Amino acid sequence: MKRKNIFSLLAVTTILSVAASSAFAQAITRIRDLRPRTPTTISGKVIGFGEADENEWIIDDGSGGIRVDAGPRSWRNINVSRGETIRVVGEMDDDEFDAFSVTRSNGSVINIRSPQNREPWGDD
């Protein structure tokens, strides 16, 4: 009987954890309300691009614009289009938004890195 209760408790804990993660990933923060080093999700229209050798885009959500950094193109080449709306999970770092994942307007998800891990391209 105890084994069944422990299993049930683990199952409920797992379900709640997944639900909390999904809620985090779906809650959108306005760009003007971003806080440093706080994992969050933003969404906006691509209005410009950063350096040519970087996966950098300027997005605007109507409350402001921010540079999104998804790593160097030498690690992975990610092409988004001007005018495309993207959703980005990441965190503010200095004056840009470091991406953990990017969801394209077609629904495809590009995983960059987890919030707990260093950048896979090895810049220090």
Backbone torsions as a table, in degrees:
resi	resn	phi	psi	omega
1	MET	NA	-40.0	-179.3
2	LYS	-63.9	-38.1	179.7
3	ARG	-61.4	-41.3	179.9
4	LYS	-64.6	-41.0	178.9
5	ASN	-65.6	-41.0	178.8
6	ILE	-65.0	-43.2	177.9
7	PHE	-60.9	-44.5	179.6
8	SER	-61.9	-42.3	178.9
9	LEU	-63.5	-42.9	178.0
10	LEU	-64.1	-40.1	179.5
11	ALA	-63.6	-44.9	179.7
12	VAL	-64.8	-42.1	178.8
13	THR	-61.2	-42.9	179.1
14	THR	-63.6	-45.0	-179.8
15	ILE	-61.8	-44.6	179.5
16	LEU	-64.9	-37.2	179.0
17	SER	-65.0	-44.3	178.3
18	VAL	-63.9	-42.2	179.4
19	ALA	-63.0	-41.7	179.0
20	ALA	-64.8	-40.6	178.5
21	SER	-63.7	-41.8	179.4
22	SER	-64.2	-41.4	179.2
23	ALA	-63.6	-40.8	178.4
24	PHE	-61.5	-46.8	-175.7
25	ALA	-67.9	-25.2	-176.7
26	GLN	-94.4	-20.9	178.9
27	ALA	-71.0	125.2	-177.4
28	ILE	-100.5	129.8	175.3
29	THR	-100.6	135.1	176.6
30	ARG	-68.7	144.9	-176.6
31	ILE	-58.2	-39.8	-178.8
32	ARG	-65.9	-17.6	-178.0
33	ASP	-99.6	8.4	-177.5
34	LEU	-64.9	143.7	177.2
35	ARG	-119.6	142.0	-179.9
36	PRO	-59.6	142.9	173.2
37	ARG	54.5	30.6	176.7
38	THR	-117.2	108.9	178.7
39	PRO	-56.7	130.2	-176.9
40	THR	-157.4	177.4	179.0
41	THR	-121.3	133.8	174.9
42	ILE	-124.8	160.9	177.4
43	SER	-144.2	139.0	179.1
44	GLY	-170.8	173.3	179.9
45	LYS	-90.8	135.9	176.8
46	VAL	-70.6	118.5	-179.1
47	ILE	-113.8	-7.7	180.0
48	GLY	-172.3	-178.8	-175.8
49	PHE	-132.2	153.8	177.3
50	GLY	-91.8	-144.0	-178.3
51	GLU	-62.8	144.2	-174.9
52	ALA	-64.2	-29.8	-178.5
53	ASP	-91.7	7.9	-180.0
54	GLU	-121.1	153.0	169.1
55	ASN	-84.6	80.8	-178.8
56	GLU	-127.0	132.2	179.1
57	TRP	-134.9	146.6	172.7
58	ILE	-97.3	122.3	177.6
59	ILE	-119.2	152.5	-179.6
60	ASP	-132.5	134.6	179.3
61	ASP	-112.7	11.4	-178.0
62	GLY	95.0	-22.3	177.1
63	SER	-99.5	-11.4	-178.8
64	GLY	159.5	175.0	179.2
65	GLY	-119.1	157.4	179.8
66	ILE	-150.6	147.5	173.7
67	ARG	-84.0	127.3	176.6
68	VAL	-102.3	130.4	179.9
69	ASP	-114.5	117.8	178.8
70	ALA	-116.1	26.8	175.3
71	GLY	92.3	173.0	-177.8
72	PRO	-74.8	149.0	177.2
73	ARG	-67.2	-22.9	177.8
74	SER	-67.1	-24.8	177.0
75	TRP	-83.2	-47.2	179.7
76	ARG	-159.3	129.7	-179.9
77	ASN	-92.5	113.0	-179.9
78	ILE	-113.9	118.5	-179.5
79	ASN	-106.7	121.3	170.8
80	VAL	-118.7	160.5	-176.0
81	SER	-105.6	146.6	172.7
82	ARG	-58.5	132.4	-179.0
83	GLY	94.3	-15.1	178.7
84	GLU	-73.2	139.0	174.7
85	THR	-93.2	127.1	179.3
86	ILE	-125.5	153.9	173.9
87	ARG	-113.7	131.9	-174.6
88	VAL	-127.0	125.9	171.1
89	VAL	-96.8	129.3	-178.1
90	GLY	-179.6	-153.1	179.6
91	GLU	-152.0	152.0	174.7
92	MET	-70.5	134.5	175.5
93	ASP	-144.0	113.4	-172.4
94	ASP	61.3	-124.1	-176.6
95	ASP	-107.2	20.8	179.1
96	GLU	-137.8	166.7	-178.6
97	PHE	-105.5	110.9	179.7
98	ASP	-80.1	124.6	-175.1
99	ALA	-84.7	135.3	168.8
100	PHE	-97.3	-36.4	174.7
101	SER	-154.9	155.6	179.4
102	VAL	-128.9	129.9	174.5
103	THR	-107.7	120.4	-178.7
104	ARG	-76.8	166.7	-179.5
105	SER	-64.4	-22.3	177.7
106	ASN	-84.7	0.1	178.8
107	GLY	94.8	-9.7	179.8
108	SER	-72.1	142.2	-177.8
109	VAL	-110.4	132.5	176.4
110	ILE	-112.3	111.9	178.6
111	ASN	-85.3	127.1	-179.1
112	ILE	-97.8	-56.8	178.5
113	ARG	-167.0	164.8	175.8
114	SER	-85.1	155.9	-180.0
115	PRO	-60.5	-26.0	-176.8
116	GLN	-84.8	-15.8	-173.7
117	ASN	-103.3	156.9	175.0
118	ARG	-71.9	166.6	177.3
119	GLU	-62.6	134.2	-177.6
120	PRO	-70.7	-14.5	-178.8
121	TRP	-85.3	-7.2	168.8
122	GLY	82.1	14.6	173.8
123	ASP	-70.1	129.7	177.1
124	ASP	-118.8	NA	NA
